[in-house]
Amino acid sequence: MSSSDLSSPDVKTTSHRRQETAPGVGPEQAAAALVEHYPRLVRLAYLALPDDLARHRRVLTAHALVQRAVPRGRTAAPAVLPTAGGDPGAVPVPRAGAGPTADPGYLHLRQRVLRAALTAARPVRLAGRDLPRLRTGPYGLPRVAGLRLFPRATGDTPELALEQALKRLTGAGRAAYALRRLDGLNAPAIRTLLAASGVDEDGIRAALRGADTLPEGGELVDPCALTARPTDLARRRRRQRTFLAGAAALALAAGTVALVPGGWGPDGAAAPPYAENAQAQAALDPKTLRRMPADVWEGSSRVDFAVWPARGEAVDDQDLLRRALAVWARPGESVGVSATPGTQTGPPPGPPQLLFAGEVGQATVVLLYDGMRLVRYAEAAGATEGGAVMDFARVDGADALASSAVVLDRADGNTRYLLAPWVESLEMTDLLTPGRGGVPAEVDEHGVSAPVRTPAGSGTQEQCAEYAVLEFTAAGTAAPYAMADLGELTPALLTYGAPGERAGALSDGTAAARWARTACHLSGATATGVRSVNTWNFAEQELPDGAGTAQWVCTRAETWRGSGSRTMAQFQIPSANDGEPGAVVARQEEGTACGAFEPRVLAGVLWKSPADSWYLLAAGSPEVHSIAAEGEVEGHVTGRVMALPAPGQEADAELTATLEHGETLSSLS
């Protein structure tokens, strides 16, 4: 769930100060306090709500929050009382005297209203993304049809100045000012109330500073004194006419179908658009989810996501599974949806397969598979309302290696993976330091790894001081294999060798050395739906002026959708630093170079020798018979490497190669 920082207004992340509580407040006492102090509470809610809400909606939401603040049932609830200081052990504010601050019912309602209003202003973060705000009303009643309500304004100068000043503050700042003006609270008491409402320490300090800058004069807006105006009458009438016309057309169409014989309609034999499809409805029932036995993969001829068992402590939570399926079919406005390129985000064609359901870090995650896509649903752990995240990834045609792991959650720079049942161990290995052993990662009984850091998960991919990859040992594999997390649901398999002869990425010293100087270029393949990345030495070249032996390396990223491949050619000169990136001399998108069907490649570079001489260097794959250069540098050599003197670093030349069968090959550009 980017995957993701994940927080929720329902999770308390602020101060742990001790709070004084009033005696139990029952529904009757709270209702009496509501009636007595209703205007004061509505005014507090209105000021604390987000200022970017339309005034009509803000008014109705303020009234709704206050009316919903009365506790339900018969259980008495404690009321939070502000203390006279912000630190533990502070003396409570005196409870004696008249006024609303002496009424426990009012104190209880004030705290609930304040927390609800400030919660509405905070976005939900799931999997590293800001989702739309929680529903800010109006909640049920009150509702007004055909009218727009606005707080009545006198229009005097102090009132206008105060209104403009309030707009510059946060919701917590406006709440602090209102508490000081309406209830006469001092800064320590306001600090305690804001902390109990979920405002962090920085937000509290900013709120108090902002409230101190406001003038004491000017009348606070009163959302109980309202002015009514009609809505757009012309638009309402157009909607009525459209509705009546649509109803008449529907009735006419139904009559035509019943009376006119023969002939295909526009949709042929399809049912009416409003008809329910039995398979689609069945896909929304958690009881129909497919679940694989834990050991079915051991005897299966197909070893991929289709034989993953259902794991996690919440695989029997019908409410959670029903929410995940419903959001998949009908994602609302508060749902953040992402998909790898070429992946559809539509509903499941039938009952999908359950792979995982449970709490992972700060998120509750459900992982599903429909035969072509992996779908991850994430919501804030313990939340009872709010937004969610849906991530889609295409994984059709996966084999045992490609289906080794799935990202369950990303938070605070750490990533947790769900491993395939055939994975026996997981280590984190730094590609930039070949030869150094990996660090084992713990895996629990559900197959969930401990939090690990990768460049994509921790946001350090661009710096590339290290490049941690996942190295797996699995049943049935002769050697460990590596995968790189490129920021998507499934990590990409890393391989080494000529196309058609690829082996595990870290299987030998040559592969490790080439990947050490290639890893930092993987950032160019992030978030593109990459399935695997292969790199190989297509040529070696003795450099002029005794500069040693250079390596010509081709790296190709293949995607799950087939199209969108990316190829780059590197020129790697000798270096004392194992992890020094090679120079990328050419790139190609959607081409065939270094691929399984046409692996042939030709690349060139202008290079300055230690003797300060410039050369045009070129190299081709084994199919190349000769290389020619035309332009400011001209020459022809038999063989698949070439070094020609060049006039300088701005020299322009065109390279072509002749293959063994007489075909011509142009260089990558």
Secondary structure as UniProt FT lines:
FT   TURN            9..10
FT   STRAND          20..21
FT   HELIX           27..36
FT   HELIX           38..48
FT   TURN            51..52
FT   HELIX           55..68
FT   STRAND          80..81
FT   TURN            88..89
FT   HELIX           100..102
FT   HELIX           104..119
FT   TURN            120..121
FT   STRAND          124..126
FT   TURN            127..128
FT   STRAND          129..131
FT   STRAND          147..151
FT   HELIX           157..167
FT   HELIX           171..183
FT   HELIX           187..196
FT   TURN            197..198
FT   HELIX           201..212
FT   TURN            223..224
FT   STRAND          226..230
FT   HELIX           233..259
FT   TURN            266..269
FT   TURN            273..274
FT   HELIX           278..282
FT   TURN            283..284
FT   HELIX           286..288
FT   TURN            294..295
FT   HELIX           296..299
FT   HELIX           305..307
FT   TURN            313..316
FT   HELIX           318..329
FT   TURN            333..334
FT   STRAND          335..339
FT   TURN            341..342
FT   STRAND          353..360
FT   TURN            361..362
FT   STRAND          363..369
FT   STRAND          373..380
FT   TURN            381..382
FT   STRAND          388..394
FT   TURN            396..397
FT   TURN            400..403
FT   STRAND          405..411
FT   TURN            412..413
FT   STRAND          414..419
FT   TURN            421..422
FT   STRAND          423..430
FT   TURN            431..432
FT   TURN            434..435
FT   STRAND          439..440
FT   TURN            445..446
FT   STRAND          448..449
FT   HELIX           455..458
FT   TURN            461..463
FT   STRAND          468..474
FT   TURN            475..476
FT   STRAND          481..484
FT   STRAND          492..496
FT   TURN            499..500
FT   STRAND          503..504
FT   TURN            505..506
FT   HELIX           509..516
FT   TURN            517..518
FT   HELIX           519..525
FT   TURN            526..527
FT   STRAND          530..542
FT   HELIX           544..546
FT   STRAND          549..559
FT   TURN            560..561
FT   STRAND          566..572
FT   TURN            578..579
FT   STRAND          583..589
FT   TURN            593..594
FT   STRAND          602..608
FT   TURN            610..611
FT   STRAND          614..620
FT   TURN            622..623
FT   STRAND          624..631
FT   STRAND          635..638
FT   STRAND          641..645
FT   TURN            649..650
FT   STRAND          653..659
FT   TURN            660..661
FT   STRAND          664..666
//
